[in-house]
Amino acid sequence: MIFIHILSALISGLQLASALPYIRTADHVNRTTHEYMYRRDSASSCTPLTLDQAQKLPGWSQIVKYAQDTYGSGSLNYVINPKEYPDSPATICSDSSAPVTIQGSPACSETTSDIQGGVAGTSGTVVLTQQQGYTSTGTWSVTQESSLAVGATLSVSVGIPEVAGVSASVTTTATFTNSLSKSFETSVNTMASQSVTLNAANGQKCSASLKTKTCSVNGQGSARFVASGFVWFNYDDKRAPIADPKGGQHFKYSVDIASVIKNIDDRSSDMKFSGSMQVKSMTDFQGSCI
């Protein structure tokens, strides 16, 4: 009798374990968790997906069809991020960077300033130091919120374009709230101290010049948010997969969203923003002695 009870317990455990292939094996669950943690730590942050958001995805009908075709219809509840399966998250993450596109022509102005370095009392050298580089500050407003992660505050990589030869194309990180009319800023600063060493004769006066160019330009961009992870199917009755009618019967099954909704456009939504950038460069630091 003891052997029978032990055997029965082992069979029950195996039946429970047999549900794992329908989340693409335990190894896959671990890989998914690692990917989620990586994206949380990178510039593009993630936030949990909700059932309401999942059901608004363009490709949600594909998930419903998969459940019916694979496990049958009947009393079924769809569940996202169940507490009992923390290693099978469903998330919304920003997809790569959000590039800014310039609108119209930049409005620029340029000036040259003189930096005095003094008079050398005897022959020798004079060292003049000045900041060179550029700064870019953008002020943006959300013009269209994404239907995913509505109201969530996220960190996104924003691609800042070159402006009138004043700045270079760079990627920076911005934090914003995915809500209509909410504003956020981007900031880039490459300023660094530069020095020129001048050979001065006795009594010569040394100075340097610096060009400053300031530009203002309008721009717009968009950030795409993508749903990924697992959807759970909770049935009121135990059942085996349709393709394996004699297999183990379970109340719960799951599927990786991306394995069913293969077109990323069917499981994503864009957030759009617009605003302006102000760019200031300080270059061509040159000196002379006369």
C-alpha positions as CSV (number, residue, x, y, z in Angstrom):
1,M,0.0,0.0,0.0
2,I,2.9,2.4,0.8
3,F,4.4,1.6,-2.6
4,I,1.0,2.4,-4.3
5,H,0.7,5.8,-2.5
6,I,4.3,6.7,-3.5
7,L,3.6,5.6,-7.1
8,S,0.4,7.7,-7.2
9,A,2.3,10.8,-5.9
10,L,5.0,10.3,-8.6
11,I,2.4,10.0,-11.4
12,S,0.6,13.2,-10.2
13,G,4.0,15.0,-10.2
14,L,4.7,13.8,-13.7
15,Q,1.3,15.0,-14.9
16,L,2.0,18.4,-13.5
17,A,5.4,18.5,-15.1
18,S,3.9,17.5,-18.4
19,A,2.3,20.9,-18.7
20,L,5.8,22.5,-19.1
21,P,6.2,21.7,-22.8
22,Y,3.3,24.0,-23.5
23,I,5.4,26.9,-22.3
24,R,8.2,25.7,-24.5
25,T,10.1,23.7,-21.8
26,A,11.5,24.9,-18.5
27,D,14.7,25.9,-20.2
28,H,12.7,28.3,-22.4
29,V,11.1,29.8,-19.4
30,N,14.5,30.6,-17.9
31,R,15.7,32.1,-21.1
32,T,12.6,34.3,-21.3
33,T,13.2,35.5,-17.7
34,H,16.8,36.3,-18.5
35,E,15.8,38.3,-21.5
36,Y,13.3,40.2,-19.5
37,M,15.8,41.1,-16.8
38,Y,18.3,42.2,-19.5
39,R,15.8,44.6,-21.1
40,R,15.0,45.9,-17.7
41,D,18.6,46.8,-17.1
42,S,19.2,48.2,-20.6
43,A,18.2,51.7,-21.8
44,S,14.8,50.4,-22.9
45,S,12.8,49.7,-19.8
46,C,9.8,47.3,-19.5
47,T,6.5,47.2,-17.6
48,P,4.1,44.4,-17.0
49,L,1.5,43.6,-19.6
50,T,-2.1,43.5,-18.5
51,L,-4.9,41.3,-19.8
52,D,-6.9,44.3,-20.9
53,Q,-3.9,45.6,-22.9
54,A,-3.2,42.1,-24.4
55,Q,-6.8,41.8,-25.6
56,K,-6.5,45.1,-27.4
57,L,-3.5,43.9,-29.5
58,P,-4.2,43.7,-33.2
59,G,-3.2,40.0,-33.1
60,W,-5.1,39.0,-30.0
61,S,-7.6,36.9,-32.1
62,Q,-4.6,34.7,-33.1
63,I,-4.1,33.9,-29.4
64,V,-7.8,33.0,-29.1
65,K,-7.7,30.8,-32.2
66,Y,-4.5,29.1,-30.9
67,A,-6.2,28.2,-27.6
68,Q,-9.3,26.8,-29.3
69,D,-7.3,24.9,-32.0
70,T,-4.8,23.4,-29.5
71,Y,-6.9,22.7,-26.4
72,G,-10.5,23.2,-27.5
73,S,-13.2,25.7,-26.6
74,G,-15.4,25.7,-23.5
75,S,-15.1,27.5,-20.2
76,L,-11.8,29.4,-20.5
77,N,-10.2,32.3,-18.7
78,Y,-7.2,34.1,-20.1
79,V,-4.6,35.1,-17.5
80,I,-1.5,37.4,-17.7
81,N,1.3,37.3,-15.1
82,P,-0.3,34.9,-12.7
83,K,1.4,35.0,-9.3
84,E,2.0,31.2,-9.2
85,Y,4.3,31.5,-12.3
86,P,6.7,34.4,-11.7
87,D,9.2,32.9,-14.1
88,S,6.7,33.3,-17.0
89,P,6.2,37.1,-17.2
90,A,4.4,39.0,-19.9
91,T,5.9,42.5,-20.5
92,I,5.8,45.6,-22.6
93,C,9.2,46.9,-23.7
94,S,10.3,49.7,-25.9
95,D,11.7,48.4,-29.2
96,S,15.3,49.6,-29.9
97,S,15.6,53.4,-30.2
98,A,13.1,56.2,-31.0
99,P,14.7,58.3,-33.8
100,V,14.0,62.0,-34.0
101,T,13.3,63.4,-37.5
102,I,14.0,67.0,-38.2
103,Q,11.2,69.1,-39.5
104,G,12.0,72.2,-41.6
105,S,15.4,74.0,-41.7
106,P,17.3,74.9,-38.6
107,A,17.6,78.5,-37.6
108,C,21.2,79.2,-36.8
109,S,23.4,82.1,-35.8
110,E,27.2,82.3,-35.4
111,T,29.6,84.5,-33.5
112,T,33.4,84.6,-32.9
113,S,34.8,85.7,-29.6
114,D,38.4,86.6,-28.6
115,I,40.0,85.2,-25.5
116,Q,42.8,87.3,-24.1
117,G,45.8,85.5,-22.7
118,G,48.0,88.3,-21.5
119,V,51.5,89.5,-22.4
120,A,54.6,87.4,-22.1
121,G,57.2,89.3,-20.2
122,T,60.0,87.2,-21.6
123,S,60.3,84.7,-24.4
124,G,58.5,81.4,-23.6
125,T,55.1,79.8,-23.9
126,V,51.5,80.8,-23.1
127,V,48.8,78.2,-22.5
128,L,45.1,79.2,-23.2
129,T,42.3,76.9,-22.1
130,Q,38.6,76.9,-23.2
131,Q,35.7,74.5,-23.4
132,Q,35.0,73.0,-26.8
133,G,32.2,70.7,-28.1
134,Y,28.4,71.0,-28.2
135,T,25.3,70.8,-26.2
136,S,21.9,69.7,-27.4
137,T,18.7,70.1,-25.4
138,G,15.3,68.9,-26.6
139,T,11.9,69.6,-25.2
140,W,9.2,67.2,-26.4
141,S,5.5,66.5,-25.9
142,V,3.6,63.3,-26.4
143,T,1.2,63.8,-29.3
144,Q,-0.1,60.2,-29.4
145,E,0.1,57.8,-26.6
146,S,0.7,54.1,-27.1
147,S,-2.3,51.8,-26.3
148,L,0.3,49.7,-24.4
149,A,1.7,50.9,-21.1
150,V,-0.8,53.8,-20.9
151,G,0.3,56.2,-18.2
152,A,3.4,54.2,-17.4
153,T,6.7,56.1,-16.9
154,L,9.4,54.4,-19.0
155,S,13.0,55.0,-20.0
156,V,13.6,55.0,-23.8
157,S,16.7,55.4,-26.1
158,V,16.1,58.5,-28.3
159,G,18.1,59.0,-31.5
160,I,19.2,62.6,-31.8
161,P,20.1,63.6,-35.4
162,E,22.9,65.8,-36.6
163,V,21.9,69.5,-36.8
164,A,23.4,71.8,-39.5
165,G,26.9,70.4,-39.0
166,V,26.8,71.7,-35.5
167,S,26.3,68.4,-33.7
168,A,26.7,64.7,-34.4
169,S,24.1,61.9,-34.5
170,V,23.9,60.3,-31.0
171,T,21.6,58.2,-28.9
172,T,20.6,59.4,-25.4
173,T,18.2,58.1,-22.8
174,A,15.0,59.9,-21.9
175,T,12.4,59.2,-19.3
176,F,8.8,60.0,-20.1
177,T,5.2,59.2,-19.2
178,N,3.1,57.5,-21.9
179,S,0.2,59.9,-21.7
180,L,-1.1,62.5,-24.1
181,S,0.4,66.0,-23.7
182,K,3.0,64.8,-21.2
183,S,6.4,66.4,-21.8
184,F,10.0,65.1,-21.4
185,E,13.5,66.3,-22.2
186,T,16.6,65.0,-23.9
187,S,20.0,66.3,-23.2
188,V,23.5,65.7,-24.8
189,N,26.7,67.4,-23.6
190,T,30.1,66.8,-25.2
191,M,31.9,69.8,-23.8
192,A,35.5,69.2,-22.8
193,S,38.4,71.4,-21.8
194,Q,40.8,72.1,-24.7
195,S,44.2,74.0,-24.4
196,V,46.5,75.6,-27.0
197,T,50.1,76.3,-26.2
198,L,51.6,79.4,-27.9
199,N,55.2,80.3,-28.4
200,A,55.6,83.9,-27.4
201,A,58.5,86.3,-28.0
202,N,59.5,88.9,-25.5
203,G,56.6,91.4,-25.0
204,Q,54.2,89.7,-27.4
205,K,50.5,89.7,-26.6
206,C,48.7,86.3,-27.0
207,S,45.0,85.7,-27.6
208,A,42.7,83.0,-29.0
209,S,39.4,82.9,-30.9
210,L,36.4,80.7,-30.5
211,K,33.5,80.1,-32.8
212,T,30.1,79.7,-31.3
213,K,27.1,78.5,-33.4
214,T,23.6,78.2,-32.0
215,C,20.7,76.4,-33.8
216,S,17.1,75.8,-33.1
217,V,15.1,73.2,-35.0
218,N,11.7,71.4,-34.7
219,G,11.5,67.6,-34.8
220,Q,9.2,64.6,-34.2
221,G,9.7,61.0,-33.4
222,S,8.0,57.8,-32.3
223,A,8.7,54.9,-29.9
224,R,7.3,51.4,-30.5
225,F,6.2,49.3,-27.6
226,V,6.1,45.5,-28.0
227,A,4.2,42.9,-26.0
228,S,6.0,39.7,-25.2
229,G,5.9,36.8,-22.7
230,F,3.2,34.3,-21.9
231,V,-0.6,34.1,-22.0
232,W,-2.1,31.4,-19.7
233,F,-5.3,29.5,-20.6
234,N,-7.2,28.4,-17.4
235,Y,-9.9,25.9,-18.2
236,D,-12.7,24.8,-15.8
237,D,-12.1,21.2,-16.7
238,K,-9.0,19.1,-17.1
239,R,-8.2,18.3,-20.7
240,A,-5.5,17.0,-23.0
241,P,-4.2,18.8,-26.1
242,I,-6.4,18.0,-29.1
243,A,-3.3,16.7,-31.0
244,D,-2.6,14.3,-28.1
245,P,-6.0,13.2,-26.8
246,K,-4.5,10.4,-24.7
247,G,-1.9,12.7,-23.1
248,G,-1.9,14.3,-19.7
249,Q,-4.9,16.4,-18.8
250,H,-4.5,19.7,-17.1
251,F,-6.5,22.8,-16.1
252,K,-3.8,25.3,-17.2
253,Y,-1.7,25.7,-20.3
254,S,0.3,28.6,-21.7
255,V,1.9,30.0,-24.9
256,D,4.6,32.4,-25.8
257,I,2.9,35.5,-27.4
258,A,5.6,35.9,-30.0
259,S,5.4,32.2,-31.1
260,V,1.7,32.8,-32.1
261,I,1.6,36.5,-33.1
262,K,4.6,36.3,-35.4
263,N,4.2,39.7,-37.0
264,I,5.6,42.3,-34.5
265,D,3.1,44.9,-35.8
266,D,0.3,42.8,-34.5
267,R,1.6,42.9,-30.9
268,S,2.9,46.5,-30.7
269,S,1.7,50.1,-30.5
270,D,3.5,53.4,-31.2
271,M,3.8,56.5,-29.1
272,K,4.5,59.7,-31.0
273,F,6.0,62.9,-29.8
274,S,7.1,66.3,-31.2
275,G,9.0,69.3,-30.0
276,S,12.2,71.3,-30.6
277,M,15.9,71.1,-30.1
278,Q,18.4,73.9,-29.2
279,V,22.0,73.1,-30.2
280,K,25.1,75.1,-29.3
281,S,28.6,74.3,-30.5
282,M,31.9,75.9,-29.5
283,T,34.7,75.1,-32.0
284,D,37.8,76.2,-33.9
285,F,39.7,77.3,-30.8
286,Q,42.9,78.9,-32.2
287,G,45.5,81.2,-30.8
288,S,48.2,83.5,-31.8
289,C,50.8,86.0,-30.4
290,I,51.6,89.4,-31.8
